[in-house]
């Protein structure tokens, strides 16, 4: 598995760097200065990163099995930031190489340069919306539609601009590459947005069970009577509510809360909290949905660990743990599990009866610790997670235990920070957040790896660009040609 991961990351970097290598190999010298060459190569690398963004986010299952979808989305976000940085620097370096502000503010530039300016402005809009969509209370589907439209527009504008403006794109191998890549990216986008659910199996709602005042367990069964698809406990799936009487035609990710041993149905437990989920109580038996899955790797069956486990859940974050606990019970596991379950009040505790039955009627050595934050007459644990809770309720060594954390983002971050302070290594802490528009996901071992990969990609690309631009320009900052009308025509169309 590690070899596959390393090979795929290496292939990703080589693919992004390949146009730079081709351009340098086929055109090793240039009359342009270092700044202009660096700017053009930065733009080329940025465009390649934008192209791969469509593949990373396409919900490719074998990629999910290697890295887990939430890690891919985290990497997608980081590479989006890196691509934006490269493209902005590309624009600024080319403006600097002109030794004039005409490229920045002039209106007499060739059409393909003005096209590049339009792409630059769209990129700034994309960045601002991505950062502030929560502050302006933009609905998830609205944000996603705008995000996708801007991403496609940027892809097309960047490739057209670079094809006509970049001197290196006069090289036939690069021209061929530039003709092939945009249709491939668009094909991935169209498949993921419009056809993935078209070919997904049809399910129907067979039951809607109220678990708390605002939480509902929804059971889905294949419409044709077949068994549900195979999955690991703790995974999630995407559900498209395409034919429901009272719900909007939207798709959303939800954790699976049922045991994989239940073959006749699959369930998700959903809290009425967001714009869409507030409607979930209106689901009716017989409503039709499409489901694609499973995704994710936050499951104890994915980890080669036979010792004790600690589950730390906040609110609706109990869902993956219910799937895992019920599966352990179905399989007659006898391992030791401690569940810390945080809620505001007793009325907010979902699956309370089921948890009590798991304690009393199964071979599982399960201890459930309820912690409430807003109920004064509660005689049990109160407040937030802390190290004292672990020491009081866990019999096994804190450092030899595996930890699974699921809940609101701020809670998950605080819990993982506390575990880190205790000396628990990140590779023993497992947590997933799979919303594309989500932010502030907790720091995990996998997230740290995604950060490192993005950092190494950036450093290596910058080293290659610096080396190639320096050799091409003989390390001269600017070209020696006189300026024409405030800008160098060679920057726009090199010989």
C-alpha positions as CSV (number, residue, x, y, z in Angstrom):
1,X,0.0,0.0,0.0
2,X,2.8,2.4,0.9
3,X,4.5,1.7,-2.4
4,X,1.3,2.4,-4.3
5,X,0.8,5.7,-2.4
6,X,4.4,6.8,-3.1
7,X,4.2,5.8,-6.7
8,X,0.9,7.8,-7.2
9,X,2.3,10.9,-5.5
10,X,5.4,10.7,-7.5
11,X,3.4,10.3,-10.7
12,X,1.3,13.3,-9.7
13,X,4.4,15.4,-9.3
14,X,6.0,14.1,-12.6
15,X,2.8,14.9,-14.5
16,X,2.7,18.5,-13.2
17,X,6.4,19.0,-13.9
18,X,6.4,17.3,-17.3
19,X,5.4,20.4,-19.3
20,X,8.3,22.3,-17.6
21,X,10.7,19.6,-18.5
22,X,9.5,19.4,-22.1
23,X,9.7,23.1,-22.5
24,X,13.2,23.2,-21.2
25,X,14.4,20.2,-23.1
26,X,13.0,21.4,-26.4
27,X,13.7,25.1,-25.8
28,X,16.7,25.3,-23.5
29,X,17.7,29.0,-24.2
30,X,15.6,32.1,-24.4
31,X,16.1,35.8,-25.1
32,X,13.8,36.6,-22.2
33,X,15.1,37.4,-18.8
34,X,14.9,35.3,-15.6
35,X,11.8,37.0,-14.3
36,X,9.9,36.5,-17.6
37,X,10.9,32.9,-17.8
38,X,10.1,32.2,-14.2
39,X,6.7,33.8,-14.7
40,X,5.8,31.7,-17.7
41,X,6.9,28.5,-16.1
42,X,5.0,29.4,-12.9
43,X,1.8,29.8,-15.0
44,X,2.4,26.5,-16.8
45,X,2.7,24.6,-13.4
46,X,-0.3,26.4,-12.0
47,X,-2.5,25.4,-15.0
48,X,-1.4,21.8,-14.6
49,X,-2.4,21.9,-10.9
50,X,-5.8,23.3,-11.9
51,X,-6.2,20.4,-14.3
52,X,-5.6,17.7,-11.7
53,X,-8.0,19.4,-9.3
54,X,-10.9,17.9,-11.4
55,X,-9.5,14.4,-11.0
56,X,-8.7,14.6,-7.3
57,X,-12.3,15.6,-6.5
58,X,-14.0,13.2,-8.9
59,X,-14.8,10.6,-6.2
60,X,-12.7,7.9,-7.8
61,X,-13.1,4.8,-5.5
62,X,-9.6,3.3,-5.9
63,X,-8.2,6.7,-4.9
64,X,-10.5,6.7,-1.8
65,X,-9.3,3.2,-0.9
66,X,-5.7,4.4,-1.0
67,X,-6.0,7.8,0.7
68,X,-9.6,8.2,1.9
69,X,-11.9,10.8,0.4
70,X,-11.6,13.4,3.2
71,X,-7.8,13.3,2.8
72,X,-8.1,13.8,-1.0
73,X,-10.4,16.8,-0.4
74,X,-8.0,18.3,2.1
75,X,-5.2,17.8,-0.5
76,X,-7.5,19.3,-3.2
77,X,-7.9,22.4,-1.1
78,X,-4.2,22.8,-0.5
79,X,-3.3,22.3,-4.1
80,X,-6.0,24.8,-5.0
81,X,-4.3,27.4,-2.8
82,X,-0.9,26.4,-4.3
83,X,-2.2,26.7,-7.9
84,X,-3.7,30.1,-7.1
85,X,-0.3,31.2,-5.6
86,X,1.5,30.1,-8.8
87,X,-0.9,31.8,-11.1
88,X,-0.9,35.1,-9.2
89,X,2.9,35.1,-9.1
90,X,2.9,34.3,-12.8
91,X,0.8,37.4,-13.5
92,X,2.9,39.6,-11.2
93,X,6.3,38.3,-12.6
94,X,5.3,39.0,-16.2
95,X,4.1,42.4,-15.2
96,X,7.4,43.1,-13.5
97,X,9.3,41.8,-16.4
98,X,7.7,44.4,-18.6
99,X,9.1,47.1,-16.3
100,X,5.7,48.8,-17.0
101,X,2.2,48.7,-15.6
102,X,0.6,48.4,-19.1
103,X,0.1,44.7,-18.7
104,X,-1.7,45.2,-15.4
105,X,-3.8,48.2,-16.4
106,X,-3.5,48.7,-20.1
107,X,-6.4,48.0,-22.5
108,X,-4.4,47.9,-25.7
109,X,-2.9,44.4,-25.0
110,X,-3.6,41.6,-27.5
111,X,-6.9,39.7,-26.8
112,X,-5.2,36.7,-25.3
113,X,-3.5,38.8,-22.8
114,X,-6.8,40.4,-21.8
115,X,-8.2,36.9,-21.6
116,X,-5.5,36.1,-19.1
117,X,-6.5,39.2,-17.1
118,X,-10.1,38.0,-17.1
119,X,-8.9,34.6,-15.8
120,X,-6.9,36.4,-13.1
121,X,-10.0,38.3,-11.9
122,X,-12.1,35.2,-11.9
123,X,-9.4,33.5,-9.8
124,X,-9.6,36.3,-7.2
125,X,-13.4,36.0,-7.1
126,X,-13.1,32.2,-6.6
127,X,-10.7,32.8,-3.7
128,X,-12.9,35.4,-2.1
129,X,-16.0,33.2,-2.3
130,X,-14.2,30.1,-1.1
131,X,-13.0,32.0,2.0
132,X,-16.1,33.9,2.8
133,X,-19.0,31.7,1.7
134,X,-19.9,30.8,5.3
135,X,-19.7,34.4,6.4
136,X,-22.2,35.5,3.8
137,X,-24.4,32.5,4.6
138,X,-24.3,31.0,1.1
139,X,-26.1,27.7,0.9
140,X,-23.9,24.7,0.2
141,X,-25.5,23.9,-3.2
142,X,-25.2,27.6,-4.2
143,X,-21.5,27.7,-3.2
144,X,-20.8,24.4,-5.0
145,X,-22.5,25.5,-8.2
146,X,-20.6,28.8,-8.3
147,X,-17.4,27.0,-7.3
148,X,-17.8,24.5,-10.2
149,X,-18.8,27.2,-12.7
150,X,-15.8,29.4,-11.9
151,X,-13.5,26.4,-11.9
152,X,-14.6,25.3,-15.4
153,X,-14.4,28.9,-16.6
154,X,-10.9,29.3,-15.2
155,X,-9.8,26.0,-16.8
156,X,-10.9,27.1,-20.3
157,X,-9.7,30.7,-20.0
158,X,-6.3,29.6,-18.7
159,X,-5.7,27.0,-21.4
160,X,-6.8,29.3,-24.2
161,X,-4.7,32.2,-22.8
162,X,-1.6,30.1,-22.4
163,X,-1.9,28.5,-25.8
164,X,-1.9,31.8,-27.6
165,X,0.3,33.8,-25.2
166,X,3.0,31.3,-24.3
167,X,6.0,30.9,-26.5
168,X,6.6,27.4,-25.2
169,X,3.2,26.4,-26.5
170,X,4.5,26.7,-30.1
171,X,6.3,23.4,-29.4
172,X,4.2,20.6,-30.8
173,X,4.4,18.2,-27.9
174,X,3.0,20.9,-25.6
175,X,0.4,21.9,-28.1
176,X,-0.9,18.3,-28.2
177,X,-0.9,18.2,-24.4
178,X,-2.8,21.5,-24.2
179,X,-5.4,20.1,-26.6
180,X,-5.9,16.8,-24.6
181,X,-5.9,18.0,-21.0
182,X,-9.0,20.4,-21.0
183,X,-11.4,17.8,-22.5
184,X,-10.1,15.2,-20.0
185,X,-10.7,17.5,-17.0
186,X,-14.2,18.5,-18.3
187,X,-15.0,14.8,-18.8
188,X,-14.2,14.0,-15.2
189,X,-16.3,17.0,-14.1
190,X,-19.3,16.0,-16.2
191,X,-19.1,12.4,-15.0
192,X,-18.9,13.3,-11.4
193,X,-21.6,16.1,-11.5
194,X,-24.1,14.7,-14.0
195,X,-23.6,11.0,-14.7
196,X,-22.2,9.3,-11.5
197,X,-25.6,9.2,-9.9
198,X,-27.3,8.4,-13.2
199,X,-25.7,4.9,-13.1
200,X,-26.0,4.6,-9.3
201,X,-28.3,1.9,-7.9
202,X,-31.9,2.9,-6.9
203,X,-32.9,2.8,-3.2
204,X,-36.1,3.5,-1.5
205,X,-36.8,4.8,2.0
206,X,-38.2,1.9,4.1
207,X,-38.3,3.6,7.5
208,X,-37.7,6.9,9.2
209,X,-37.2,6.6,13.0
210,X,-37.0,9.6,15.3
211,X,-34.0,9.2,17.7
212,X,-34.2,12.7,19.3
213,X,-36.2,15.9,18.8
214,X,-34.1,16.7,15.8
215,X,-32.3,13.5,14.8
216,X,-33.7,10.8,12.5
217,X,-32.5,7.4,11.6
218,X,-33.3,6.7,7.9
219,X,-33.2,3.2,6.5
220,X,-32.8,2.6,2.8
221,X,-33.2,-0.6,0.8
222,X,-32.4,-1.5,-2.8
223,X,-35.5,-1.0,-4.9
224,X,-34.9,-4.3,-6.8
225,X,-34.8,-6.3,-3.6
226,X,-31.1,-7.1,-3.8
227,X,-28.7,-6.9,-0.8
228,X,-27.1,-3.6,0.0
229,X,-23.6,-3.0,-1.2
230,X,-20.6,-4.1,0.9
231,X,-19.0,-1.6,3.2
232,X,-16.9,-1.3,6.3
233,X,-18.4,0.0,9.6
234,X,-17.7,3.7,10.0
235,X,-17.7,4.5,6.2
236,X,-20.0,7.1,4.6
237,X,-21.9,7.4,1.3
238,X,-23.4,10.1,-0.9
239,X,-27.1,10.2,-1.2
240,X,-29.0,12.0,-4.0
241,X,-32.6,12.7,-3.0
242,X,-33.8,12.8,-6.6
243,X,-37.3,11.6,-6.2
244,X,-38.6,12.6,-2.8
245,X,-42.0,14.4,-2.5
246,X,-41.0,17.0,0.1
247,X,-37.2,17.3,-0.3
248,X,-35.0,19.3,-2.7
249,X,-33.2,17.4,-5.5
250,X,-29.8,17.6,-3.9
251,X,-26.9,15.2,-3.0
252,X,-25.2,15.1,0.4
253,X,-22.7,12.9,2.2
254,X,-23.9,11.0,5.3
255,X,-22.2,8.6,7.6
256,X,-23.5,5.0,7.6
257,X,-24.9,4.1,11.0
258,X,-26.0,0.5,10.4
259,X,-23.9,-2.7,10.7
260,X,-22.5,-4.2,7.5
261,X,-24.1,-7.5,8.7
262,X,-27.5,-6.0,8.0
263,X,-27.9,-7.0,4.3
264,X,-31.5,-6.0,3.7
265,X,-31.1,-2.2,4.4
266,X,-28.5,0.5,5.1
267,X,-29.1,3.4,7.3
268,X,-27.8,6.9,8.0
269,X,-28.7,8.9,11.1
270,X,-29.2,12.6,10.2
271,X,-29.6,15.7,12.4
272,X,-31.8,18.5,11.3
273,X,-29.2,21.3,11.4
274,X,-28.4,22.7,7.9
275,X,-30.4,24.2,5.1
276,X,-31.1,20.8,3.6
277,X,-31.2,18.5,6.7
278,X,-33.9,20.7,8.2
279,X,-36.2,19.0,5.7
280,X,-35.2,15.4,6.6
281,X,-38.2,14.8,8.9
282,X,-40.4,15.1,5.8
283,X,-38.9,12.0,4.2
284,X,-41.6,9.5,3.5
285,X,-41.6,5.7,3.2
286,X,-41.2,4.8,-0.5
287,X,-39.3,8.0,-1.4
288,X,-36.7,7.2,-4.0
289,X,-33.0,8.0,-3.7
290,X,-29.7,7.2,-5.4
291,X,-26.7,6.1,-3.3
292,X,-23.0,5.9,-4.3
293,X,-20.5,4.5,-1.8
294,X,-18.8,3.5,0.3
295,X,-16.1,6.1,1.0
296,X,-13.7,6.8,3.9
297,X,-11.3,4.8,6.0
298,X,-12.3,5.7,9.6
299,X,-13.0,2.1,10.5
300,X,-11.3,-0.1,13.1
301,X,-11.2,-2.9,10.5
302,X,-8.8,-0.8,8.4
303,X,-6.3,-0.7,11.3
304,X,-4.1,-3.7,12.3
305,X,-4.8,-3.2,16.0
306,X,-6.3,-5.8,18.3
307,X,-6.1,-3.8,21.6
308,X,-8.4,-1.4,23.3
309,X,-10.3,1.4,21.5
310,X,-11.6,4.7,22.6
311,X,-14.5,6.4,20.7
312,X,-15.0,10.1,21.3
313,X,-18.3,11.3,19.8
314,X,-20.0,14.7,19.9
315,X,-23.7,14.8,19.0
316,X,-24.4,13.3,15.6
317,X,-20.8,12.2,15.5
318,X,-22.1,9.0,17.2
319,X,-23.1,7.6,13.8
320,X,-19.9,5.9,12.6
321,X,-19.4,4.5,16.1
322,X,-22.8,3.0,16.2
323,X,-22.0,1.2,12.9
324,X,-18.7,-0.1,14.4
325,X,-20.2,-1.1,17.7
326,X,-23.1,-2.9,16.2
327,X,-20.8,-4.7,13.8
328,X,-18.5,-5.8,16.7
329,X,-21.6,-7.1,18.5
330,X,-22.8,-9.0,15.4
331,X,-19.3,-10.5,15.0
332,X,-19.1,-11.5,18.7
333,X,-16.0,-9.4,19.4
334,X,-14.8,-9.3,22.9
335,X,-12.4,-6.3,22.7
336,X,-12.5,-3.5,25.2
337,X,-14.1,-0.3,24.0
338,X,-14.8,3.0,25.9
339,X,-17.2,5.5,24.3
340,X,-17.2,9.1,25.5
341,X,-20.4,10.6,24.2
342,X,-20.9,14.4,24.4
343,X,-24.3,16.1,24.3
344,X,-26.0,19.2,25.6
345,X,-28.7,17.4,27.5
346,X,-30.2,13.8,28.0
347,X,-32.8,14.6,25.4
348,X,-30.1,15.0,22.8
349,X,-28.6,11.5,23.4
350,X,-29.3,9.4,20.3
351,X,-29.2,5.6,20.4
352,X,-29.3,5.5,24.2
353,X,-31.3,2.4,24.4
354,X,-29.2,0.6,21.7
355,X,-26.0,1.5,23.6
356,X,-27.5,0.0,26.9
357,X,-28.4,-3.2,25.0
358,X,-24.9,-3.4,23.6
359,X,-23.5,-3.2,27.1
360,X,-25.9,-5.8,28.7
361,X,-26.6,-8.3,25.9
362,X,-23.4,-8.7,23.9
363,X,-19.9,-10.1,24.4
364,X,-18.4,-6.7,23.8
365,X,-16.6,-5.1,26.7
366,X,-18.2,-1.7,26.2
367,X,-18.2,1.2,28.6
368,X,-20.3,4.3,27.7
369,X,-19.6,7.6,29.4
370,X,-22.2,10.3,28.8
371,X,-20.9,13.8,29.2
372,X,-23.5,16.6,29.2
373,X,-22.8,20.3,28.9
374,X,-26.2,22.1,29.5
375,X,-28.0,20.0,32.1
376,X,-27.5,21.2,35.7
377,X,-29.3,18.2,37.3
378,X,-27.1,15.7,35.6
379,X,-25.2,13.6,38.1
380,X,-22.8,12.1,35.6
381,X,-19.8,13.6,33.8
382,X,-20.1,17.3,32.7
383,X,-18.2,19.8,30.6
384,X,-15.7,19.1,27.9
385,X,-13.2,16.4,27.1
386,X,-10.1,16.4,29.3
387,X,-7.3,14.1,30.3
388,X,-8.9,13.3,33.7
389,X,-11.8,11.6,31.9
390,X,-9.4,9.3,30.2
391,X,-7.5,8.4,33.4
392,X,-10.8,7.9,35.3
393,X,-12.5,5.6,32.7
394,X,-9.8,3.9,30.7
395,X,-8.1,0.9,32.2
396,X,-5.6,0.3,29.5
397,X,-2.5,2.4,28.8
398,X,-3.4,5.7,27.2
399,X,-0.5,5.5,24.8
400,X,-1.3,2.0,23.6
401,X,-4.9,2.7,22.8
402,X,-6.4,3.6,19.4
403,X,-8.6,6.8,19.4
404,X,-11.4,7.6,17.0
405,X,-12.9,11.1,17.1
406,X,-16.1,12.3,15.4
407,X,-18.1,15.4,16.1
408,X,-18.2,19.2,15.5
409,X,-15.0,20.6,14.0
410,X,-14.0,22.7,17.1
411,X,-14.7,19.8,19.4
412,X,-12.6,17.4,17.3
413,X,-9.7,19.8,17.1
414,X,-9.7,20.4,20.9
415,X,-9.9,16.6,21.6
416,X,-7.1,15.8,19.3
417,X,-5.0,18.7,20.7
418,X,-5.5,17.2,24.2
419,X,-4.5,13.7,23.1
420,X,-1.4,15.2,21.5
421,X,-0.5,16.9,24.8
422,X,-0.7,13.5,26.5
423,X,1.8,12.1,24.0
424,X,-0.6,10.1,21.9
425,X,1.0,9.9,18.4
426,X,-1.1,11.2,15.5
427,X,-1.1,7.8,13.8
428,X,-3.2,6.4,16.7
429,X,-5.8,9.2,16.3
430,X,-8.4,8.8,13.5
431,X,-10.9,11.3,12.4
432,X,-12.7,12.2,9.2
433,X,-14.6,15.2,7.9
434,X,-15.9,14.8,4.4
435,X,-17.7,18.0,3.5
436,X,-16.2,19.7,0.4
437,X,-17.1,23.1,1.7
438,X,-16.1,22.4,5.2
439,X,-13.2,24.1,6.9
440,X,-11.1,23.6,10.0
441,X,-10.9,19.9,9.9
442,X,-8.9,18.4,12.8
443,X,-5.3,17.7,12.5
444,X,-4.6,14.0,11.9
445,X,-1.8,11.9,10.7
446,X,-3.3,11.8,7.2
447,X,-3.9,15.5,7.2
448,X,-0.2,16.1,8.2
449,X,0.8,13.8,5.3
450,X,-1.3,15.9,2.9
451,X,0.4,19.0,4.2
452,X,3.8,17.5,3.7
453,X,3.1,16.3,0.2
454,X,1.7,19.7,-0.9
455,X,4.8,21.4,0.7
456,X,7.2,19.1,-1.1
457,X,5.4,19.6,-4.4
458,X,5.6,23.4,-4.0
459,X,9.3,23.3,-3.1
460,X,10.4,20.9,-5.9
461,X,8.4,22.9,-8.5
462,X,10.0,26.2,-7.3
463,X,13.4,24.6,-7.5
464,X,12.8,23.3,-11.0
465,X,11.4,26.6,-12.2
466,X,14.3,28.6,-10.7
467,X,16.8,26.3,-12.3
468,X,15.2,26.2,-15.7
469,X,14.5,29.9,-15.8
470,X,18.0,30.7,-14.7
471,X,19.7,28.4,-17.3
472,X,17.4,29.7,-20.1
473,X,18.0,33.3,-19.3
474,X,21.7,32.9,-18.5
475,X,20.6,34.3,-15.1
476,X,19.8,37.8,-16.4
477,X,16.9,39.3,-14.7
478,X,15.5,41.2,-17.7
479,X,16.0,40.8,-21.5
480,X,18.1,43.2,-23.4
481,X,15.5,44.1,-26.0
482,X,14.0,47.6,-26.2
483,X,10.4,48.0,-25.0
484,X,7.7,48.5,-27.6
485,X,4.6,50.5,-26.5
486,X,5.5,49.8,-22.9
487,X,5.7,46.0,-23.2
488,X,7.8,43.3,-24.8
489,X,6.0,41.5,-27.6
490,X,8.3,38.6,-27.2
491,X,6.7,37.9,-23.8
492,X,3.4,37.5,-25.5
493,X,4.6,35.4,-28.5
494,X,8.1,34.2,-28.2
495,X,10.0,33.1,-31.3
